[in-house]
């Protein structure tokens, strides 16, 4: 529910309705369908959304439970934000730690290795952070602040996919200071465990992390708003008129990766 609602919210629209299809293989217990739908209803209620249609069924062709949600929101055309609305000189805002989605999923699906790397209590804490993977609240807050031009979540492909898509849609470039980005210590442990490159780290799936383009004059308003929401946020770079895309990190200044190398499957599957 939150994944689909986040996709609507980053366009500046408030998610209001959704449809849910829940399909399982033969033998899927009715109580499992009921449990999942109960959780879906709770999530929709949290966002003041209504589930208005959907389908539930069992099918021979399926081996696992599959859920699909489509969210719908409404706003005026002049208020819609798209990745193509970035302006040269806009600041780049990043919320929440990089790679947190991958980290939480890893703690859930590879429990033994997570406890070995992070310790039992920390791994258990991470497993409970699943609801952190939503940017609805932050995106709707940004949509109401003057000077915010565009938003993009850092889901599949992480920072690399999000920033490249925004730059390509707006026909501009950017410079990114990777040293300003919050990276949990557990992510560094995953980098060592799976021998990830710097590009893979930047491409790490981070659903719930929001990237936004805003006028420099709006920075303090935005940061104060996020402080009240208790959402960590930092300015990590600047969009530029030229099409050059660069990054500064511990390796120095270099060209920003042109293609995402998301290590999610390597880590979590």
WOHU-V131081 format. One line per field, one symbol per residue. ss: DSSP state (2 for helix, 1 for strand, 0 for the rest). psi: psi as a letter, one per 30 degrees, with the letter a starting at -180 (. if undefined). burial: I if it has 9 or more other ideal C-beta (glycine too) atoms within 8 Angstrom, else O. A space follows every 10 residues. Layout:
BEGIN
ss = ???
psi = ???
burial = ???
END
This chain:
BEGIN
ss = 0222222220 0001111111 1111000002 2222222222 2222220001 1111111100 0000011111 1111002220 0022200000 1111100002 2222222220 2222222202 2222222002 2200022222 2220000111 1111000222 2222222222 0011111222 0000222222 2220000222 2200011111 1111022222 2222222220 0011111111 0000111110 0111100000 000222220
psi = eeeeeeeeef ggkkkellkk kjkllkfkke feeeeeeeee eeeeeeghlk jflakklkke fkflkkkkkk lklklleffk klfggkkkfk ljkkllkkge eeeeeefefi eeeeeeefle eeeeeeffge ffhkgeeeee eefgkkfkel lklhbkfbee eeeeeeeeef haalkkjfff kkjkffeeee eeeghkleee efgkkhkfkk kkklkeffee eeeeeeeefh jkklkgakkl elgkjlkkaf faklkkkfkk ikgeeeef.
burial = IIIIIIIIII IIIIIIIIII IIIIIOOIOO OIIOOIIOOI IOIIOOIOIO IOOOOOOIIO OIOOIIIOIO IIIOIOOOOI IOIOIIIOII IIIIIIIIII IIIIIIIIOI IOIIIOIIOO OIIOOIIOIO OIIIIIIIII IIIOIOIIII IIIIIOIIII IIIIIIIOII OIIIIIIIOO IOIIOIIIII IOOIOIOOII IIIIIIIIII IIIIIOOIIO IIIOIIOOIO IOIIIIIIII OOOOIIIIIO OOOOOIIOOI IIIIOOIIO
END
